[in-house]
Amino acid sequence: MRRLVLFFVFAASTTSAEKSMQQAIYLNDTETNPCHYDCPLPSHVWFCFVTDDKVLVGQTIAWR
């Protein structure tokens, strides 16, 4: 799952108007569900990276 998230982070960064890349360090990820895993709604995966001067937070949906 983390490899998929990293792929989307990389893909999103390459489609932006600014094409420069920075070294980022993975900090953490967590999975949340709006109804506490008691309904068919998909979970949300949150992930966090740090660069020299920014903390980057992203989210994706994890369909089961």
mmCIF file of the N, C-alpha and C atoms, coordinates in Angstrom:
data_MODEL
# 
_entry.id   MODEL 
# 
loop_
_atom_site.group_PDB 
_atom_site.id 
_atom_site.type_symbol 
_atom_site.label_atom_id 
_atom_site.label_alt_id 
_atom_site.label_comp_id 
_atom_site.label_asym_id 
_atom_site.label_entity_id 
_atom_site.label_seq_id 
_atom_site.pdbx_PDB_ins_code 
_atom_site.Cartn_x 
_atom_site.Cartn_y 
_atom_site.Cartn_z 
_atom_site.occupancy 
_atom_site.B_iso_or_equiv 
_atom_site.pdbx_formal_charge 
_atom_site.auth_seq_id 
_atom_site.auth_comp_id 
_atom_site.auth_asym_id 
_atom_site.auth_atom_id 
_atom_site.pdbx_PDB_model_num 
ATOM 1   N N  . MET A 1 1  ? 0.824   -1.196 0.000   1.00 0.00 ? 1  MET A N  1 
ATOM 2   C CA . MET A 1 1  ? 0.000   0.000  0.000   1.00 0.00 ? 1  MET A CA 1 
ATOM 3   C C  . MET A 1 1  ? 0.864   1.254  0.000   1.00 0.00 ? 1  MET A C  1 
ATOM 4   N N  . ARG A 1 2  ? 1.944   1.249  0.776   1.00 0.00 ? 2  ARG A N  1 
ATOM 5   C CA . ARG A 1 2  ? 2.793   2.442  0.838   1.00 0.00 ? 2  ARG A CA 1 
ATOM 6   C C  . ARG A 1 2  ? 3.460   2.724  -0.500  1.00 0.00 ? 2  ARG A C  1 
ATOM 7   N N  . ARG A 1 3  ? 3.802   1.671  -1.254  1.00 0.00 ? 3  ARG A N  1 
ATOM 8   C CA . ARG A 1 3  ? 4.401   1.878  -2.575  1.00 0.00 ? 3  ARG A CA 1 
ATOM 9   C C  . ARG A 1 3  ? 3.426   2.570  -3.507  1.00 0.00 ? 3  ARG A C  1 
ATOM 10  N N  . LEU A 1 4  ? 2.146   2.201  -3.410  1.00 0.00 ? 4  LEU A N  1 
ATOM 11  C CA . LEU A 1 4  ? 1.121   2.837  -4.232  1.00 0.00 ? 4  LEU A CA 1 
ATOM 12  C C  . LEU A 1 4  ? 0.985   4.310  -3.868  1.00 0.00 ? 4  LEU A C  1 
ATOM 13  N N  . VAL A 1 5  ? 1.007   4.619  -2.599  1.00 0.00 ? 5  VAL A N  1 
ATOM 14  C CA . VAL A 1 5  ? 0.913   6.010  -2.138  1.00 0.00 ? 5  VAL A CA 1 
ATOM 15  C C  . VAL A 1 5  ? 2.118   6.798  -2.642  1.00 0.00 ? 5  VAL A C  1 
ATOM 16  N N  . LEU A 1 6  ? 3.311   6.224  -2.526  1.00 0.00 ? 6  LEU A N  1 
ATOM 17  C CA . LEU A 1 6  ? 4.510   6.907  -2.996  1.00 0.00 ? 6  LEU A CA 1 
ATOM 18  C C  . LEU A 1 6  ? 4.438   7.166  -4.494  1.00 0.00 ? 6  LEU A C  1 
ATOM 19  N N  . PHE A 1 7  ? 3.881   6.217  -5.252  1.00 0.00 ? 7  PHE A N  1 
ATOM 20  C CA . PHE A 1 7  ? 3.729   6.403  -6.687  1.00 0.00 ? 7  PHE A CA 1 
ATOM 21  C C  . PHE A 1 7  ? 2.853   7.609  -6.976  1.00 0.00 ? 7  PHE A C  1 
ATOM 22  N N  . PHE A 1 8  ? 1.708   7.734  -6.275  1.00 0.00 ? 8  PHE A N  1 
ATOM 23  C CA . PHE A 1 8  ? 0.811   8.851  -6.514  1.00 0.00 ? 8  PHE A CA 1 
ATOM 24  C C  . PHE A 1 8  ? 1.441   10.180 -6.095  1.00 0.00 ? 8  PHE A C  1 
ATOM 25  N N  . VAL A 1 9  ? 2.222   10.179 -5.030  1.00 0.00 ? 9  VAL A N  1 
ATOM 26  C CA . VAL A 1 9  ? 2.927   11.408 -4.630  1.00 0.00 ? 9  VAL A CA 1 
ATOM 27  C C  . VAL A 1 9  ? 3.893   11.816 -5.719  1.00 0.00 ? 9  VAL A C  1 
ATOM 28  N N  . PHE A 1 10 ? 4.640   10.853 -6.250  1.00 0.00 ? 10 PHE A N  1 
ATOM 29  C CA . PHE A 1 10 ? 5.596   11.150 -7.321  1.00 0.00 ? 10 PHE A CA 1 
ATOM 30  C C  . PHE A 1 10 ? 4.874   11.605 -8.579  1.00 0.00 ? 10 PHE A C  1 
ATOM 31  N N  . ALA A 1 11 ? 3.798   10.917 -8.946  1.00 0.00 ? 11 ALA A N  1 
ATOM 32  C CA . ALA A 1 11 ? 3.051   11.272 -10.153 1.00 0.00 ? 11 ALA A CA 1 
ATOM 33  C C  . ALA A 1 11 ? 2.457   12.672 -10.034 1.00 0.00 ? 11 ALA A C  1 
ATOM 34  N N  . ALA A 1 12 ? 1.921   13.015 -8.881  1.00 0.00 ? 12 ALA A N  1 
ATOM 35  C CA . ALA A 1 12 ? 1.347   14.345 -8.679  1.00 0.00 ? 12 ALA A CA 1 
ATOM 36  C C  . ALA A 1 12 ? 2.421   15.420 -8.736  1.00 0.00 ? 12 ALA A C  1 
ATOM 37  N N  . SER A 1 13 ? 3.598   15.122 -8.213  1.00 0.00 ? 13 SER A N  1 
ATOM 38  C CA . SER A 1 13 ? 4.655   16.129 -8.213  1.00 0.00 ? 13 SER A CA 1 
ATOM 39  C C  . SER A 1 13 ? 5.195   16.359 -9.613  1.00 0.00 ? 13 SER A C  1 
ATOM 40  N N  . THR A 1 14 ? 5.155   15.355 -10.493 1.00 0.00 ? 14 THR A N  1 
ATOM 41  C CA . THR A 1 14 ? 5.673   15.532 -11.844 1.00 0.00 ? 14 THR A CA 1 
ATOM 42  C C  . THR A 1 14 ? 4.686   16.216 -12.763 1.00 0.00 ? 14 THR A C  1 
ATOM 43  N N  . THR A 1 15 ? 3.412   16.301 -12.385 1.00 0.00 ? 15 THR A N  1 
ATOM 44  C CA . THR A 1 15 ? 2.433   16.962 -13.232 1.00 0.00 ? 15 THR A CA 1 
ATOM 45  C C  . THR A 1 15 ? 2.218   18.422 -12.844 1.00 0.00 ? 15 THR A C  1 
ATOM 46  N N  . SER A 1 16 ? 2.875   18.888 -11.806 1.00 0.00 ? 16 SER A N  1 
ATOM 47  C CA . SER A 1 16 ? 2.704   20.280 -11.394 1.00 0.00 ? 16 SER A CA 1 
ATOM 48  C C  . SER A 1 16 ? 3.449   21.209 -12.350 1.00 0.00 ? 16 SER A C  1 
ATOM 49  N N  . ALA A 1 17 ? 3.133   22.484 -12.262 1.00 0.00 ? 17 ALA A N  1 
ATOM 50  C CA . ALA A 1 17 ? 3.766   23.465 -13.136 1.00 0.00 ? 17 ALA A CA 1 
ATOM 51  C C  . ALA A 1 17 ? 5.256   23.593 -12.829 1.00 0.00 ? 17 ALA A C  1 
ATOM 52  N N  . GLU A 1 18 ? 5.615   23.456 -11.578 1.00 0.00 ? 18 GLU A N  1 
ATOM 53  C CA . GLU A 1 18 ? 7.023   23.538 -11.191 1.00 0.00 ? 18 GLU A CA 1 
ATOM 54  C C  . GLU A 1 18 ? 7.624   22.137 -11.262 1.00 0.00 ? 18 GLU A C  1 
ATOM 55  N N  . LYS A 1 19 ? 8.684   21.972 -12.044 1.00 0.00 ? 19 LYS A N  1 
ATOM 56  C CA . LYS A 1 19 ? 9.240   20.647 -12.301 1.00 0.00 ? 19 LYS A CA 1 
ATOM 57  C C  . LYS A 1 19 ? 10.446  20.309 -11.424 1.00 0.00 ? 19 LYS A C  1 
ATOM 58  N N  . SER A 1 20 ? 10.744  21.118 -10.424 1.00 0.00 ? 20 SER A N  1 
ATOM 59  C CA . SER A 1 20 ? 11.888  20.816 -9.573  1.00 0.00 ? 20 SER A CA 1 
ATOM 60  C C  . SER A 1 20 ? 11.516  19.741 -8.555  1.00 0.00 ? 20 SER A C  1 
ATOM 61  N N  . MET A 1 21 ? 12.492  18.901 -8.205  1.00 0.00 ? 21 MET A N  1 
ATOM 62  C CA . MET A 1 21 ? 12.259  17.841 -7.233  1.00 0.00 ? 21 MET A CA 1 
ATOM 63  C C  . MET A 1 21 ? 13.103  18.105 -6.001  1.00 0.00 ? 21 MET A C  1 
ATOM 64  N N  . GLN A 1 22 ? 12.582  17.714 -4.838  1.00 0.00 ? 22 GLN A N  1 
ATOM 65  C CA . GLN A 1 22 ? 13.297  17.859 -3.578  1.00 0.00 ? 22 GLN A CA 1 
ATOM 66  C C  . GLN A 1 22 ? 13.358  16.513 -2.885  1.00 0.00 ? 22 GLN A C  1 
ATOM 67  N N  . GLN A 1 23 ? 14.398  16.320 -2.113  1.00 0.00 ? 23 GLN A N  1 
ATOM 68  C CA . GLN A 1 23 ? 14.508  15.124 -1.292  1.00 0.00 ? 23 GLN A CA 1 
ATOM 69  C C  . GLN A 1 23 ? 13.456  15.197 -0.193  1.00 0.00 ? 23 GLN A C  1 
ATOM 70  N N  . ALA A 1 24 ? 12.693  14.127 -0.007  1.00 0.00 ? 24 ALA A N  1 
ATOM 71  C CA . ALA A 1 24 ? 11.671  14.081 1.037   1.00 0.00 ? 24 ALA A CA 1 
ATOM 72  C C  . ALA A 1 24 ? 11.901  12.849 1.900   1.00 0.00 ? 24 ALA A C  1 
ATOM 73  N N  . ILE A 1 25 ? 11.621  12.986 3.171   1.00 0.00 ? 25 ILE A N  1 
ATOM 74  C CA . ILE A 1 25 ? 11.774  11.885 4.117   1.00 0.00 ? 25 ILE A CA 1 
ATOM 75  C C  . ILE A 1 25 ? 10.390  11.483 4.601   1.00 0.00 ? 25 ILE A C  1 
ATOM 76  N N  . TYR A 1 26 ? 10.097  10.187 4.495   1.00 0.00 ? 26 TYR A N  1 
ATOM 77  C CA . TYR A 1 26 ? 8.814   9.652  4.955   1.00 0.00 ? 26 TYR A CA 1 
ATOM 78  C C  . TYR A 1 26 ? 8.740   9.764  6.466   1.00 0.00 ? 26 TYR A C  1 
ATOM 79  N N  . LEU A 1 27 ? 7.630   10.291 6.981   1.00 0.00 ? 27 LEU A N  1 
ATOM 80  C CA . LEU A 1 27 ? 7.443   10.409 8.421   1.00 0.00 ? 27 LEU A CA 1 
ATOM 81  C C  . LEU A 1 27 ? 6.484   9.361  8.970   1.00 0.00 ? 27 LEU A C  1 
ATOM 82  N N  . ASN A 1 28 ? 5.253   9.337  8.425   1.00 0.00 ? 28 ASN A N  1 
ATOM 83  C CA . ASN A 1 28 ? 4.246   8.473  9.016   1.00 0.00 ? 28 ASN A CA 1 
ATOM 84  C C  . ASN A 1 28 ? 3.062   8.338  8.066   1.00 0.00 ? 28 ASN A C  1 
ATOM 85  N N  . ASP A 1 29 ? 2.241   7.317  8.311   1.00 0.00 ? 29 ASP A N  1 
ATOM 86  C CA . ASP A 1 29 ? 0.956   7.212  7.636   1.00 0.00 ? 29 ASP A CA 1 
ATOM 87  C C  . ASP A 1 29 ? -0.053  6.625  8.615   1.00 0.00 ? 29 ASP A C  1 
ATOM 88  N N  . THR A 1 30 ? -1.314  6.854  8.340   1.00 0.00 ? 30 THR A N  1 
ATOM 89  C CA . THR A 1 30 ? -2.374  6.308  9.174   1.00 0.00 ? 30 THR A CA 1 
ATOM 90  C C  . THR A 1 30 ? -3.604  6.080  8.309   1.00 0.00 ? 30 THR A C  1 
ATOM 91  N N  . GLU A 1 31 ? -4.461  5.194  8.747   1.00 0.00 ? 31 GLU A N  1 
ATOM 92  C CA . GLU A 1 31 ? -5.690  4.879  8.021   1.00 0.00 ? 31 GLU A CA 1 
ATOM 93  C C  . GLU A 1 31 ? -6.882  5.253  8.896   1.00 0.00 ? 31 GLU A C  1 
ATOM 94  N N  . THR A 1 32 ? -7.829  5.974  8.316   1.00 0.00 ? 32 THR A N  1 
ATOM 95  C CA . THR A 1 32 ? -9.044  6.347  9.039   1.00 0.00 ? 32 THR A CA 1 
ATOM 96  C C  . THR A 1 32 ? -10.254 5.903  8.248   1.00 0.00 ? 32 THR A C  1 
ATOM 97  N N  . ASN A 1 33 ? -11.381 5.782  8.925   1.00 0.00 ? 33 ASN A N  1 
ATOM 98  C CA . ASN A 1 33 ? -12.629 5.402  8.288   1.00 0.00 ? 33 ASN A CA 1 
ATOM 99  C C  . ASN A 1 33 ? -13.729 6.263  8.895   1.00 0.00 ? 33 ASN A C  1 
ATOM 100 N N  . PRO A 1 34 ? -14.582 6.885  8.061   1.00 0.00 ? 34 PRO A N  1 
ATOM 101 C CA . PRO A 1 34 ? -15.586 7.808  8.586   1.00 0.00 ? 34 PRO A CA 1 
ATOM 102 C C  . PRO A 1 34 ? -16.612 7.162  9.525   1.00 0.00 ? 34 PRO A C  1 
ATOM 103 N N  . CYS A 1 35 ? -16.803 5.860  9.427   1.00 0.00 ? 35 CYS A N  1 
ATOM 104 C CA . CYS A 1 35 ? -17.782 5.222  10.313  1.00 0.00 ? 35 CYS A CA 1 
ATOM 105 C C  . CYS A 1 35 ? -17.130 4.108  11.135  1.00 0.00 ? 35 CYS A C  1 
ATOM 106 N N  . HIS A 1 36 ? -15.877 4.288  11.425  1.00 0.00 ? 36 HIS A N  1 
ATOM 107 C CA . HIS A 1 36 ? -15.138 3.386  12.318  1.00 0.00 ? 36 HIS A CA 1 
ATOM 108 C C  . HIS A 1 36 ? -15.189 1.931  11.865  1.00 0.00 ? 36 HIS A C  1 
ATOM 109 N N  . TYR A 1 37 ? -15.024 1.708  10.554  1.00 0.00 ? 37 TYR A N  1 
ATOM 110 C CA . TYR A 1 37 ? -14.932 0.365  9.952   1.00 0.00 ? 37 TYR A CA 1 
ATOM 111 C C  . TYR A 1 37 ? -16.209 -0.451 10.126  1.00 0.00 ? 37 TYR A C  1 
ATOM 112 N N  . ASP A 1 38 ? -17.353 0.220  10.347  1.00 0.00 ? 38 ASP A N  1 
ATOM 113 C CA . ASP A 1 38 ? -18.616 -0.484 10.554  1.00 0.00 ? 38 ASP A CA 1 
ATOM 114 C C  . ASP A 1 38 ? -19.599 -0.205 9.416   1.00 0.00 ? 38 ASP A C  1 
ATOM 115 N N  . CYS A 1 39 ? -19.094 0.199  8.262   1.00 0.00 ? 39 CYS A N  1 
ATOM 116 C CA . CYS A 1 39 ? -19.940 0.468  7.114   1.00 0.00 ? 39 CYS A CA 1 
ATOM 117 C C  . CYS A 1 39 ? -19.123 0.232  5.837   1.00 0.00 ? 39 CYS A C  1 
ATOM 118 N N  . PRO A 1 40 ? -19.766 0.225  4.695   1.00 0.00 ? 40 PRO A N  1 
ATOM 119 C CA . PRO A 1 40 ? -19.030 -0.065 3.455   1.00 0.00 ? 40 PRO A CA 1 
ATOM 120 C C  . PRO A 1 40 ? -18.261 1.121  2.872   1.00 0.00 ? 40 PRO A C  1 
ATOM 121 N N  . LEU A 1 41 ? -18.212 2.240  3.552   1.00 0.00 ? 41 LEU A N  1 
ATOM 122 C CA . LEU A 1 41 ? -17.456 3.384  3.026   1.00 0.00 ? 41 LEU A CA 1 
ATOM 123 C C  . LEU A 1 41 ? -15.967 3.069  3.010   1.00 0.00 ? 41 LEU A C  1 
ATOM 124 N N  . PRO A 1 42 ? -15.239 3.606  2.041   1.00 0.00 ? 42 PRO A N  1 
ATOM 125 C CA . PRO A 1 42 ? -13.805 3.303  1.949   1.00 0.00 ? 42 PRO A CA 1 
ATOM 126 C C  . PRO A 1 42 ? -12.995 3.997  3.049   1.00 0.00 ? 42 PRO A C  1 
ATOM 127 N N  . SER A 1 43 ? -11.874 3.411  3.363   1.00 0.00 ? 43 SER A N  1 
ATOM 128 C CA . SER A 1 43 ? -10.949 4.015  4.327   1.00 0.00 ? 43 SER A CA 1 
ATOM 129 C C  . SER A 1 43 ? -10.144 5.106  3.639   1.00 0.00 ? 43 SER A C  1 
ATOM 130 N N  . HIS A 1 44 ? -9.613  6.011  4.432   1.00 0.00 ? 44 HIS A N  1 
ATOM 131 C CA . HIS A 1 44 ? -8.750  7.072  3.937   1.00 0.00 ? 44 HIS A CA 1 
ATOM 132 C C  . HIS A 1 44 ? -7.357  6.841  4.498   1.00 0.00 ? 44 HIS A C  1 
ATOM 133 N N  . VAL A 1 45 ? -6.368  6.898  3.634   1.00 0.00 ? 45 VAL A N  1 
ATOM 134 C CA . VAL A 1 45 ? -4.978  6.742  4.062   1.00 0.00 ? 45 VAL A CA 1 
ATOM 135 C C  . VAL A 1 45 ? -4.324  8.118  4.009   1.00 0.00 ? 45 VAL A C  1 
ATOM 136 N N  . TRP A 1 46 ? -3.812  8.565  5.149   1.00 0.00 ? 46 TRP A N  1 
ATOM 137 C CA . TRP A 1 46 ? -3.109  9.838  5.269   1.00 0.00 ? 46 TRP A CA 1 
ATOM 138 C C  . TRP A 1 46 ? -1.622  9.557  5.382   1.00 0.00 ? 46 TRP A C  1 
ATOM 139 N N  . PHE A 1 47 ? -0.787  10.333 4.725   1.00 0.00 ? 47 PHE A N  1 
ATOM 140 C CA . PHE A 1 47 ? 0.652   10.132 4.785   1.00 0.00 ? 47 PHE A CA 1 
ATOM 141 C C  . PHE A 1 47 ? 1.349   11.477 4.921   1.00 0.00 ? 47 PHE A C  1 
ATOM 142 N N  . CYS A 1 48 ? 2.546   11.431 5.462   1.00 0.00 ? 48 CYS A N  1 
ATOM 143 C CA . CYS A 1 48 ? 3.264   12.659 5.790   1.00 0.00 ? 48 CYS A CA 1 
ATOM 144 C C  . CYS A 1 48 ? 4.735   12.519 5.414   1.00 0.00 ? 48 CYS A C  1 
ATOM 145 N N  . PHE A 1 49 ? 5.277   13.531 4.745   1.00 0.00 ? 49 PHE A N  1 
ATOM 146 C CA . PHE A 1 49 ? 6.684   13.601 4.380   1.00 0.00 ? 49 PHE A CA 1 
ATOM 147 C C  . PHE A 1 49 ? 7.229   14.952 4.835   1.00 0.00 ? 49 PHE A C  1 
ATOM 148 N N  . VAL A 1 50 ? 8.530   15.040 5.019   1.00 0.00 ? 50 VAL A N  1 
ATOM 149 C CA . VAL A 1 50 ? 9.159   16.311 5.363   1.00 0.00 ? 50 VAL A CA 1 
ATOM 150 C C  . VAL A 1 50 ? 10.272  16.593 4.355   1.00 0.00 ? 50 VAL A C  1 
ATOM 151 N N  . THR A 1 51 ? 10.368  17.861 3.929   1.00 0.00 ? 51 THR A N  1 
ATOM 152 C CA . THR A 1 51 ? 11.470  18.326 3.095   1.00 0.00 ? 51 THR A CA 1 
ATOM 153 C C  . THR A 1 51 ? 12.299  19.284 3.947   1.00 0.00 ? 51 THR A C  1 
ATOM 154 N N  . ASP A 1 52 ? 13.204  19.986 3.318   1.00 0.00 ? 52 ASP A N  1 
ATOM 155 C CA . ASP A 1 52 ? 14.048  20.918 4.068   1.00 0.00 ? 52 ASP A CA 1 
ATOM 156 C C  . ASP A 1 52 ? 13.234  21.990 4.787   1.00 0.00 ? 52 ASP A C  1 
ATOM 157 N N  . ASP A 1 53 ? 12.198  22.495 4.125   1.00 0.00 ? 53 ASP A N  1 
ATOM 158 C CA . ASP A 1 53 ? 11.459  23.613 4.707   1.00 0.00 ? 53 ASP A CA 1 
ATOM 159 C C  . ASP A 1 53 ? 9.947   23.407 4.789   1.00 0.00 ? 53 ASP A C  1 
ATOM 160 N N  . LYS A 1 54 ? 9.452   22.205 4.451   1.00 0.00 ? 54 LYS A N  1 
ATOM 161 C CA . LYS A 1 54 ? 7.999   21.978 4.443   1.00 0.00 ? 54 LYS A CA 1 
ATOM 162 C C  . LYS A 1 54 ? 7.670   20.598 4.998   1.00 0.00 ? 54 LYS A C  1 
ATOM 163 N N  . VAL A 1 55 ? 6.456   20.484 5.523   1.00 0.00 ? 55 VAL A N  1 
ATOM 164 C CA . VAL A 1 55 ? 5.876   19.191 5.870   1.00 0.00 ? 55 VAL A CA 1 
ATOM 165 C C  . VAL A 1 55 ? 4.735   18.967 4.886   1.00 0.00 ? 55 VAL A C  1 
ATOM 166 N N  . LEU A 1 56 ? 4.782   17.866 4.156   1.00 0.00 ? 56 LEU A N  1 
ATOM 167 C CA . LEU A 1 56 ? 3.788   17.565 3.131   1.00 0.00 ? 56 LEU A CA 1 
ATOM 168 C C  . LEU A 1 56 ? 2.836   16.491 3.652   1.00 0.00 ? 56 LEU A C  1 
ATOM 169 N N  . VAL A 1 57 ? 1.541   16.780 3.595   1.00 0.00 ? 57 VAL A N  1 
ATOM 170 C CA . VAL A 1 57 ? 0.525   15.838 4.051   1.00 0.00 ? 57 VAL A CA 1 
ATOM 171 C C  . VAL A 1 57 ? -0.390  15.543 2.877   1.00 0.00 ? 57 VAL A C  1 
ATOM 172 N N  . GLY A 1 58 ? -0.688  14.272 2.675   1.00 0.00 ? 58 GLY A N  1 
ATOM 173 C CA . GLY A 1 58 ? -1.563  13.876 1.567   1.00 0.00 ? 58 GLY A CA 1 
ATOM 174 C C  . GLY A 1 58 ? -2.546  12.833 2.016   1.00 0.00 ? 58 GLY A C  1 
ATOM 175 N N  . GLN A 1 59 ? -3.536  12.588 1.174   1.00 0.00 ? 59 GLN A N  1 
ATOM 176 C CA . GLN A 1 59 ? -4.581  11.628 1.502   1.00 0.00 ? 59 GLN A CA 1 
ATOM 177 C C  . GLN A 1 59 ? -4.998  10.907 0.230   1.00 0.00 ? 59 GLN A C  1 
ATOM 178 N N  . THR A 1 60 ? -5.349  9.644  0.373   1.00 0.00 ? 60 THR A N  1 
ATOM 179 C CA . THR A 1 60 ? -5.920  8.880  -0.727  1.00 0.00 ? 60 THR A CA 1 
ATOM 180 C C  . THR A 1 60 ? -6.979  7.946  -0.158  1.00 0.00 ? 60 THR A C  1 
ATOM 181 N N  . ILE A 1 61 ? -7.841  7.457  -1.012  1.00 0.00 ? 61 ILE A N  1 
ATOM 182 C CA . ILE A 1 61 ? -8.899  6.537  -0.578  1.00 0.00 ? 61 ILE A CA 1 
ATOM 183 C C  . ILE A 1 61 ? -8.439  5.109  -0.824  1.00 0.00 ? 61 ILE A C  1 
ATOM 184 N N  . ALA A 1 62 ? -8.634  4.253  0.160   1.00 0.00 ? 62 ALA A N  1 
ATOM 185 C CA . ALA A 1 62 ? -8.270  2.839  0.046   1.00 0.00 ? 62 ALA A CA 1 
ATOM 186 C C  . ALA A 1 62 ? -9.544  2.027  -0.104  1.00 0.00 ? 62 ALA A C  1 
ATOM 187 N N  . TRP A 1 63 ? -9.910  1.717  -1.335  1.00 0.00 ? 63 TRP A N  1 
ATOM 188 C CA . TRP A 1 63 ? -11.102 0.905  -1.573  1.00 0.00 ? 63 TRP A CA 1 
ATOM 189 C C  . TRP A 1 63 ? -10.812 -0.530 -1.243  1.00 0.00 ? 63 TRP A C  1 
ATOM 190 N N  . ARG A 1 64 ? -11.745 -1.191 -0.623  1.00 0.00 ? 64 ARG A N  1 
ATOM 191 C CA . ARG A 1 64 ? -11.559 -2.610 -0.269  1.00 0.00 ? 64 ARG A CA 1 
ATOM 192 C C  . ARG A 1 64 ? -12.058 -3.492 -1.393  1.00 0.00 ? 64 ARG A C  1 
# 
